[in-house]
Amino acid sequence: MRDRKDELAENLAKVERRIAAACAAAGRKREEVTLIVVTKTYPASDVRILSELGVRHVAENRDQDAAPKAAACSDLPLTWHFVGQLQTNKVRSVVGYAGVVQSVDRARLVTALSKEAVRQERELGCLVQVALDADESGRGERGGVGPGGIEELGELVARAPGLRLDGLMTVAPLTGPYAGRELAAFERLMDLSTDLRRAHPAANMVSAGMSADLEQAVAAGATHVRVGTAVLGVRPRLG
């Protein structure tokens, strides 16, 4: 049986080559793109190996998976990103370990995150999740606000104690005008990021692209890509 560290090292190297090639094709420097490894359903032992291999950013989308894993890896130099739809009753737990919440999509969540960040004396990075399968003021099937809701929600985050407005996040939509058009979707996100940065110049993080479409995200200008399967392999969901 192959050694898990060798397997992860090989997969990471492949992803690294993909990102480097995409950056070269787009005329970008490799250091402009940060890899976030999405470790959902995988054990803390894999996170520990990833850290040994130089990974510094990991992501989870369910608190019940993330909280024990983050606790088990609390000695490692990692930034944890929460990328799933977040219910307010999970906020206290998530604020305890996450450095960035990428799925901020409603005012009530901003209020809850702010209150808890202040209570825990932490500064929490926040990305507004943009739903490109929604109309201007609607909500997406997988969370997120329509483009018309970004400005108001961004202002709420920027003014909230304990929170830092870092930028925008999206997931390539499965329905609507951008379905199957990943590059166009990510280019739209970049335009929205440009609009946001006029009022909030420091909110320059753009999280887009996963295992299947990271090249399109890099081509559009994403600063962070979220890769799970291509690094960790295919594994059945737990629970």
C-alpha positions as CSV (number, residue, x, y, z in Angstrom):
1,M,0.0,0.0,0.0
2,R,1.3,3.4,-0.9
3,D,2.5,5.6,1.9
4,R,-0.1,8.4,2.5
5,K,2.5,11.1,2.7
6,D,4.0,10.1,-0.7
7,E,0.5,10.1,-2.2
8,L,-0.4,13.6,-0.9
9,A,3.1,14.9,-1.9
10,E,2.6,13.6,-5.4
11,N,-1.0,15.1,-5.6
12,L,0.2,18.4,-4.2
13,A,3.0,18.6,-6.8
14,K,0.5,18.0,-9.6
15,V,-1.8,20.7,-8.3
16,E,1.2,23.0,-7.9
17,R,2.2,22.4,-11.5
18,R,-1.4,23.2,-12.6
19,I,-1.5,26.5,-10.7
20,A,2.0,27.5,-12.0
21,A,1.0,26.7,-15.6
22,A,-2.2,28.7,-15.2
23,C,-0.3,31.6,-13.8
24,A,2.2,31.5,-16.6
25,A,-0.6,31.4,-19.2
26,A,-2.3,34.4,-17.6
27,G,0.9,36.4,-17.2
28,R,0.7,36.3,-13.4
29,K,3.3,35.5,-10.8
30,R,2.9,32.2,-9.0
31,E,2.9,33.9,-5.6
32,E,-0.3,35.8,-6.5
33,V,-2.3,32.7,-6.0
34,T,-2.8,31.0,-2.6
35,L,-3.7,27.3,-2.5
36,I,-6.3,26.4,0.1
37,V,-6.7,22.6,0.6
38,V,-10.3,21.6,1.4
39,T,-10.0,18.7,3.9
40,K,-13.6,17.8,4.4
41,T,-14.3,14.1,5.3
42,Y,-10.5,13.6,5.7
43,P,-8.9,12.9,9.1
44,A,-6.7,15.2,11.2
45,S,-3.8,12.9,10.3
46,D,-4.0,14.1,6.7
47,V,-4.0,17.7,7.8
48,R,-0.9,17.0,9.8
49,I,0.8,15.5,6.7
50,L,-0.3,18.5,4.6
51,S,1.3,20.8,7.1
52,E,4.5,18.9,6.9
53,L,4.4,19.3,3.1
54,G,4.1,23.0,3.4
55,V,0.4,23.7,3.2
56,R,-0.6,26.7,5.3
57,H,-4.3,27.1,4.4
58,V,-7.0,24.5,4.9
59,A,-10.7,24.7,4.6
60,E,-13.8,22.9,5.9
61,N,-17.5,23.2,5.2
62,R,-19.1,21.6,8.2
63,D,-18.4,22.6,11.8
64,Q,-19.0,19.1,13.1
65,D,-16.1,17.9,11.0
66,A,-13.9,21.0,11.4
67,A,-14.0,21.7,15.1
68,P,-12.4,18.4,16.4
69,K,-10.0,18.4,13.5
70,A,-8.9,22.0,14.2
71,A,-8.5,21.1,17.9
72,A,-6.3,18.1,17.1
73,C,-4.1,20.3,14.8
74,S,-4.0,23.4,17.0
75,D,-0.2,23.2,17.3
76,L,0.2,23.5,13.5
77,P,0.9,26.8,11.7
78,L,-2.4,26.7,9.8
79,T,-5.1,29.2,8.8
80,W,-8.5,27.5,8.8
81,H,-11.1,28.8,6.4
82,F,-14.8,28.0,6.8
83,V,-16.4,27.7,3.4
84,G,-19.8,26.1,3.9
85,Q,-23.2,27.5,4.6
86,L,-23.0,28.7,8.3
87,Q,-25.9,28.6,10.7
88,T,-25.8,31.1,13.5
89,N,-26.0,28.3,16.1
90,K,-22.5,27.2,14.9
91,V,-20.9,30.6,15.0
92,R,-19.4,30.3,18.5
93,S,-17.6,27.1,17.6
94,V,-16.4,28.3,14.2
95,V,-15.1,31.6,15.5
96,G,-13.0,29.6,17.9
97,Y,-10.8,28.1,15.2
98,A,-11.4,29.8,11.8
99,G,-9.2,32.7,10.6
100,V,-11.5,33.4,7.7
101,V,-15.2,32.7,7.1
102,Q,-15.7,32.7,3.3
103,S,-19.4,32.2,3.3
104,V,-20.9,35.4,4.8
105,D,-24.2,35.9,3.0
106,R,-26.7,37.7,5.3
107,A,-26.9,40.4,7.9
108,R,-27.9,38.2,10.8
109,L,-24.8,36.1,10.3
110,V,-22.6,39.3,10.3
111,T,-24.1,40.3,13.6
112,A,-23.6,36.9,15.2
113,L,-20.0,36.6,13.9
114,S,-19.2,40.1,15.2
115,K,-20.6,39.5,18.6
116,E,-18.7,36.3,19.0
117,A,-15.4,37.6,17.6
118,V,-15.6,40.4,20.2
119,R,-16.4,38.0,23.0
120,Q,-13.4,35.8,22.1
121,E,-11.2,38.8,21.4
122,R,-10.4,37.7,17.9
123,E,-10.3,39.4,14.5
124,L,-12.1,37.3,11.9
125,G,-11.6,37.7,8.2
126,C,-14.8,37.6,6.2
127,L,-15.6,37.1,2.5
128,V,-19.0,38.0,1.1
129,Q,-20.2,34.9,-0.8
130,V,-21.6,35.9,-4.1
131,A,-24.3,33.8,-5.8
132,L,-24.0,34.0,-9.5
133,D,-27.1,31.8,-10.0
134,A,-29.3,34.4,-8.3
135,D,-30.9,37.6,-9.5
136,E,-29.5,40.9,-8.3
137,S,-31.1,40.8,-4.9
138,G,-31.8,37.1,-4.5
139,R,-30.0,34.2,-2.8
140,G,-28.2,31.3,-4.4
141,E,-29.1,27.6,-4.2
142,R,-25.9,27.0,-2.3
143,G,-25.9,30.2,-0.3
144,G,-24.5,33.6,-1.2
145,V,-26.1,36.9,-2.1
146,G,-26.9,38.2,-5.5
147,P,-24.5,40.8,-6.9
148,G,-26.9,43.6,-5.9
149,G,-26.5,42.7,-2.2
150,I,-22.7,42.9,-2.0
151,E,-22.3,46.5,-1.3
152,E,-24.7,46.6,1.7
153,L,-23.4,43.4,3.2
154,G,-19.8,44.5,2.7
155,E,-20.4,47.7,4.5
156,L,-22.0,45.8,7.4
157,V,-18.9,43.6,7.7
158,A,-16.5,46.5,7.4
159,R,-18.3,48.4,10.2
160,A,-18.7,45.3,12.5
161,P,-16.4,45.1,15.5
162,G,-14.1,42.1,15.4
163,L,-14.6,41.5,11.7
164,R,-12.4,42.3,8.7
165,L,-13.7,42.6,5.2
166,D,-11.3,40.6,3.1
167,G,-13.1,40.3,-0.2
168,L,-15.4,38.0,-2.2
169,M,-16.0,34.3,-2.7
170,T,-18.0,32.3,-5.2
171,V,-18.7,28.8,-6.4
172,A,-19.2,28.2,-10.1
173,P,-23.0,28.0,-10.5
174,L,-24.8,24.9,-11.7
175,T,-27.8,26.9,-12.9
176,G,-28.6,30.3,-14.4
177,P,-26.7,32.2,-17.0
178,Y,-23.3,31.2,-15.9
179,A,-23.9,27.4,-15.6
180,G,-21.1,25.6,-17.5
181,R,-19.3,28.9,-18.1
182,E,-16.8,28.9,-15.3
183,L,-14.4,31.5,-16.8
184,A,-17.3,33.9,-17.5
185,A,-18.5,33.4,-13.9
186,F,-15.1,34.1,-12.4
187,E,-14.6,37.1,-14.6
188,R,-17.9,38.5,-13.3
189,L,-16.7,37.9,-9.8
190,M,-13.5,39.9,-10.6
191,D,-15.6,42.8,-11.9
192,L,-17.6,42.7,-8.7
193,S,-14.4,42.7,-6.7
194,T,-13.2,45.8,-8.5
195,D,-16.4,47.5,-7.6
196,L,-16.0,46.5,-3.9
197,R,-12.4,47.7,-3.7
198,R,-13.4,51.2,-4.7
199,A,-14.9,51.6,-1.3
200,H,-12.8,49.0,0.5
201,P,-9.3,48.9,-1.1
202,A,-8.0,46.3,1.4
203,A,-10.8,43.8,0.5
204,N,-8.7,42.3,-2.3
205,M,-9.1,38.6,-1.7
206,V,-11.0,36.7,-4.5
207,S,-11.7,33.1,-3.7
208,A,-12.8,31.1,-6.7
209,G,-12.0,27.8,-8.4
210,M,-11.8,24.2,-7.2
211,S,-10.2,21.0,-8.5
212,A,-12.1,21.0,-11.8
213,D,-11.9,24.7,-12.7
214,L,-8.9,26.2,-10.9
215,E,-7.3,27.2,-14.3
216,Q,-10.3,29.3,-15.2
217,A,-10.2,31.0,-11.8
218,V,-6.5,31.8,-12.1
219,A,-7.1,33.1,-15.6
220,A,-9.8,35.4,-14.3
221,G,-7.6,36.7,-11.5
222,A,-8.6,34.8,-8.4
223,T,-6.2,35.2,-5.5
224,H,-7.2,32.0,-3.7
225,V,-8.2,28.6,-5.1
226,R,-10.0,25.9,-3.0
227,V,-8.8,22.4,-3.9
228,G,-9.9,19.2,-2.3
229,T,-10.3,16.1,-4.5
230,A,-7.2,16.8,-6.6
231,V,-5.0,16.8,-3.5
232,L,-6.7,14.3,-1.2
233,G,-8.4,12.0,-3.6
234,V,-12.0,10.9,-3.9
235,R,-13.6,9.7,-0.7
236,P,-17.3,9.0,0.1
237,R,-19.0,11.7,2.2
238,L,-19.3,10.8,5.8
239,G,-22.7,11.0,7.5
